[in-house]
Amino acid sequence: MQALRALRFQKHLLNLPPSNPFSSLRFTIICNSRQFHFTRRKHFPEESTALTEDAVQGWAAPSAARENPSGENVPQRESKSRANYSNVLGSKGRVYEVTGNGNKKKGKGKSKTVWVCSDCGYDDGQWWGICKQCNGVNTMKRFSEGVEHLTSGFEVLENVTRSWLPHQSVRAMPTKLTDVNKGINQSNWRIPLSGLFGAEVGRVLGGGLVPGCLVLIGGDPGVGKSTLLLQIAAIVAEGCDMGGPAPVLYVSGEESIEQIGNRADRMRIGTDELFLYASTDVEDILEKTQTLSLRALVIDSIQTVYLRGVTGSAGGLSQVKECTEVLLRFAKKTNIPVFLIGHVTKSGEIAGPRVLEHIVDVVLYMEGEKCSSHRLLRSVKNRFGSTDELGVFEMSQSGLQAVSNPSEMFLSEQQSDSEFLAGLAVTVIMDGSRAFLIEIQALCVAGSSVSRQVNGVQAGRAEMIISVLIKQAGLKLQENGVFLNVVSGVSLSETAGDLAVAAAICSSFLEFPLPVGIAFIGEIGLGGEIRTVPRMDKRINTVVKLGYKKCIIPKSAETSLSALDLGDTEIVACRNLKEMINILFRKR
């Protein structure tokens, strides 16, 4: 009976005059909890069958007028129409129409049956009891993906954002590369960040904040992402090196403006040009930006905002992708930098579609141990600078503070007059363009039931160094248990620390403490030779700057350091391990 009623209704629609709103509208009706789709395009190909939100509203208005002769608006009818409209939009900008029995149609107009999650918009070719994306139970609904799409996510995006962005009076044309940077002073192009904190963040960004860039900052919960962006927003708003203060809007979808203000008071932030706003509607947020001549915009976070007209709830795949694309277009057309905070998953990746990291210009990750107050800001993607930079901060009661000497994080207090501290050695590692001094500890125990135990050093690398000491240096380590550890939980991944590992093992085995103020830089080969490592000049400069008295380096790198100002630091060049042991571990 339902099928007969549907066919009769379709026949009635085909006989409607062209002026009737039903004749030019491709629509979906609800009948006994089943949705049947009809179209007029098959019989009237000259008429448009595109379904837009305006068309739905146009259909809802006459319908409301028939039910309410007084002419008053009936918002319930309009809301129901919009709900039907949003339900036919699936993920990836596709449009689905629900069929009565879910079977495929035959002929040229046949459709493909798919199952779409009503919560996040994830679609699949078969039914599952649990959504694979959001793990929602019994949220997969059967839809029919038509051959002719009603509208796409990009078209919805265009319609929704058209009123927010500035209109161009002249049609854009291709521009010569030589004309792009003409008249632009590259030294003043970036927005500088003043102070020690700003200099540390600017180094990671590649030298400052680029106008119109979209920056995504990720990190574990509680690591300090909101604190970092609140401090950046205050520096940009003050504009000490930019000719004066300018408005910066900080939008939070997780906290109220009172909570943000309380944190700002604790961090002693009191700039007048920093505006706070609590909202999760992207359209509402961008409308508020029109009243302010912004210098920067901060969104905390991208998983909490949503875009009207896009399927799924806030934080879903389609919502995160479409909201990010809208904010990217806003940043490029207005030349206003936009910061986004992104939540991370259990695996440490930013929640949402992988395409999110491809859309933005810069991706920064903030790292930190729960038991440590230090925070590291790394650049994973940067279209305007190097991804090798690293920022080091310390979390205090008044916010994040830049660390001028990061090596103090990885060094413990040494006492050369204590025989119990034998087995300590310092090396220099590189992380991006920054050099860090880390401490390696070794312990050799005769007759131990555990032969090897390493922490922070690659197990294969440690085994190779121990074997070379046994074979080439003559140390009898076969009957000793060797334990290796890197202070502060750092992972030693480069070969520049090989010489320090060997020196620490020799110091513990011979029970001969190394003197304070000595560093080791070099790679160890299978023949016991000491090889040079990249960027020796940068490493040596760091050792000299920190006041170390002696540095052990490969013999092959000695000539390349002749032009450096070494100050009071003594450079000792060694060819192999035997020579190094004879120089350091002889009785004085």
Disulfide bonds with the S-S distance in Angstrom:
none
